[in-house]
Amino acid sequence: SPNADFGVRIAGDSMEPRFVHGQIVWVHRQETLRSGEIGVFLYDGSAYLKQLRRDGGRVFLHSLNPAYADLEVSDALPLRVLGKAVS
């Protein structure tokens, strides 16, 4: 992808049906995302491909697969945005 800076291989099914296990997702490196955008995050020692959701002052990492609950981001732990999924 011309807008991509790096690729990540998906592990697991939390972002199905849009992204599937083993797929490579291309990512544009950027440090901020708008609510509703999908990106790669570092949080609490793990990397995630999730949809960013904001609700008032609360921030969630949302899985597209309804079998997975949202992960609420704690103020006590830094959330780092690595980039936005472009494929």
KEVODREN-339201 format. One record per residue (C-alpha): residue in one letter; x, z, y. Coordinates in Angstrom, 3 decimals, always signed. Each point is the difference from the previous one (the first is absolute). Example, Ala and Ser with C-alpha at 12.3 -4.5 7.8 and 13.67 -1.06 7.14 Angstrom:
<recs>
{'a',{+12.300,+7.800,-4.500}} {'s',{+1.370,-0.660,+3.440}} 
</recs>
This chain:
<recs>
{'s',{+0.000,+0.000,+0.000}} {'p',{+1.468,-0.945,+3.397}} {'n',{-1.105,+3.294,+1.573}} {'a',{+1.405,+2.194,-2.780}} {'d',{+3.177,+2.062,+0.191}} {'f',{-0.055,+1.416,-3.525}} {'g',{-2.032,+0.134,-3.182}} {'v',{-1.199,+2.938,-2.071}} {'r',{-1.198,-0.079,-3.584}} {'i',{-3.306,+1.774,-0.564}} {'a',{-0.116,+2.760,-2.611}} {'g',{-3.447,+1.131,-1.076}} {'d',{-3.561,-1.101,+0.688}} {'s',{-0.963,+2.050,+3.077}} {'m',{-0.199,-3.082,+2.250}} {'e',{-2.001,-2.236,-2.355}} {'p',{-1.645,-2.420,+0.247}} {'r',{+2.041,-1.315,+2.955}} {'f',{+3.407,+1.020,-1.352}} {'v',{+0.732,+0.326,-3.715}} {'h',{+2.635,+1.768,-2.084}} {'g',{+3.271,-1.941,-0.107}} {'q',{-0.853,-2.212,+2.981}} {'i',{+2.568,-0.384,+2.784}} {'v',{-1.481,+0.685,+3.428}} {'w',{+1.817,-1.419,+3.015}} {'v',{+0.397,+2.355,+2.928}} {'h',{+0.754,-0.498,+3.693}} {'r',{+2.228,+2.828,+1.225}} {'q',{-1.716,+1.991,+2.768}} {'e',{-0.318,+3.672,+0.874}} {'t',{-3.684,+0.207,+0.947}} {'l',{-3.274,-1.176,-1.505}} {'r',{-3.557,-0.057,+1.288}} {'s',{-2.747,+1.745,-1.912}} {'g',{-1.230,-2.329,-2.733}} {'e',{+3.316,-1.794,-0.472}} {'i',{+1.813,+0.093,-3.338}} {'g',{+3.632,+0.921,-0.104}} {'v',{+2.853,+1.742,-1.740}} {'f',{+0.478,+3.680,+0.783}} {'l',{+2.492,+2.716,-0.825}} {'y',{-1.712,+3.357,-0.353}} {'d',{+0.986,+3.229,-1.764}} {'g',{+2.831,-1.646,-1.927}} {'s',{-2.004,-2.972,-1.285}} {'a',{-0.604,-3.574,+1.117}} {'y',{-3.555,-1.288,+0.175}} {'l',{-1.798,-3.265,+0.606}} {'k',{-3.258,+1.160,+1.594}} {'q',{-2.535,-0.726,+2.693}} {'l',{+0.475,+2.189,+3.071}} {'r',{-3.193,+1.719,+1.123}} {'r',{-0.464,+2.232,+3.020}} {'d',{-3.031,+2.265,+0.435}} {'g',{+0.140,+2.008,+3.208}} {'g',{+3.305,+1.836,-0.135}} {'r',{+0.342,-0.379,-3.769}} {'v',{+2.059,-2.684,-1.739}} {'f',{-0.549,-1.234,-3.556}} {'l',{+1.762,-2.353,-2.392}} {'h',{-2.885,-1.841,-1.639}} {'s',{+0.019,-1.701,-3.418}} {'l',{-2.137,-3.139,-0.381}} {'n',{-0.819,+1.004,-3.581}} {'p',{-2.941,+2.454,+0.270}} {'a',{+1.314,+1.966,-2.992}} {'y',{+2.660,+1.497,+2.308}} {'a',{-0.664,+2.597,+2.670}} {'d',{+1.391,-0.354,+3.499}} {'l',{+3.277,+1.777,+0.675}} {'e',{-0.283,+2.046,+3.185}} {'v',{+3.215,+0.061,+1.996}} {'s',{+1.118,+3.510,+0.924}} {'d',{+1.392,+0.719,+3.465}} {'a',{+2.701,+2.017,-1.771}} {'l',{+1.444,-3.077,-1.744}} {'p',{+1.302,-3.115,+1.767}} {'l',{-1.738,-3.302,-0.721}} {'r',{+2.327,-2.959,+0.419}} {'v',{-1.370,-3.535,+0.255}} {'l',{+2.409,-2.527,-1.532}} {'g',{-2.080,-3.079,+0.680}} {'k',{-3.217,-1.962,-0.227}} {'a',{-1.065,-1.918,-3.118}} {'v',{-0.174,-3.708,+0.879}} {'s',{-0.854,-1.423,-3.441}} 
</recs>
